Amino acid sequence: MSRVEWKPGNMLYPLPIVMVSCQSESTKPNIITVAWAGTICSDPVMVSVSIRKERFSHGIIKDTGEFVINLVTKDLVYATDYCGVRSGRDVDKFKEMNLTPVSVEGVSAPAIKESPLSLACRVKEIKELGSHDMFIAEVVGVSVDDRYMDPSGKFDLNSTGLVAYSHGEYFVLGEKLGKFGYSVKK
C-alpha cells in the first residue's frame, strides 16, 4: 500500500450542506448554499459560515448582521444545488424553487419552512480570511418542523433524511454505526 502526496487543498469531507437564508430591508429574501459551515462553541452556542466576498448574500449578511442556517434533506437537495449555482442578484430563489420564507424567533431574516431545522444567527465577528470571510455568529433561536417530534417531545433529527456534501457530490446520511461514548460503555 502506498500514498500519493498532493498540493495543499480543502479536502476535509464530508461536510454538512446547508442553505443560508438572509434578507435586508432593500432586498427580497435570498438563499445561498454553504458547505463551509460548522459548530464552533457550545456556550454560548455559536456557529460559523464562510462566504466569498463577491456573493450576493455576503453583502446582505454583512449589512444586517444576521442569517438563518437551514438544514438540508434529501427532498431539498435539488433546491440546495440550484441555490448554490444561481445568484440572488438575478433570480428569486424562494420563488424558483417553491420554497416558503417563514419568520423565526430572534432575527428578521427568514427561515425556510421546508427545512426540518433552522438556526437563527446573529453575527458577532467577521474574519477576513482571503477568498472567503468567516461569519462567526451566535445562535439566538431554533425552529424545528413538528413532523419530526416524537410523542415524548424529542426531536428526531436523524429521521429527516439529512444530506452531506463530499468532494462535489451530495449524499444522504444513512446507517447508524454507534452512539457517542459507545466505545467505552460497559
C-alpha positions, 0 to 999 in steps of 0.5 A, a space after each residue: 500500500 502506498 500514498 500519493 502526496 498532493 498540493 495543499 487543498 480543502 479536502 476535509 469531507 464530508 461536510 454538512 450542506 446547508 442553505 443560508 437564508 438572509 434578507 435586508 430591508 432593500 432586498 427580497 429574501 435570498 438563499 445561498 448554499 454553504 458547505 463551509 459551515 460548522 459548530 464552533 462553541 457550545 456556550 454560548 452556542 455559536 456557529 460559523 459560515 464562510 462566504 466569498 466576498 463577491 456573493 450576493 448574500 455576503 453583502 446582505 449578511 454583512 449589512 444586517 448582521 444576521 442569517 438563518 442556517 437551514 438544514 438540508 434533506 434529501 427532498 431539498 437537495 435539488 433546491 440546495 444545488 440550484 441555490 448554490 449555482 444561481 445568484 440572488 442578484 438575478 433570480 428569486 430563489 424562494 420563488 424558483 424553487 417553491 420554497 416558503 420564507 417563514 419568520 423565526 424567533 430572534 432575527 428578521 431574516 427568514 427561515 425556510 419552512 421546508 427545512 426540518 431545522 433552522 438556526 437563527 444567527 446573529 453575527 458577532 465577528 467577521 474574519 477576513 480570511 482571503 477568498 472567503 470571510 468567516 461569519 462567526 455568529 451566535 445562535 439566538 433561536 431554533 425552529 424545528 418542523 413538528 413532523 419530526 417530534 416524537 410523542 415524548 417531545 424529542 426531536 428526531 433529527 436523524 429521521 429527516 433524511 439529512 444530506 452531506 456534501 463530499 468532494 462535489 457530490 451530495 449524499 444522504 446520511 444513512 446507517 447508524 454505526 454507534 452512539 457517542 461514548 459507545 466505545 467505552 460503555 460497559 
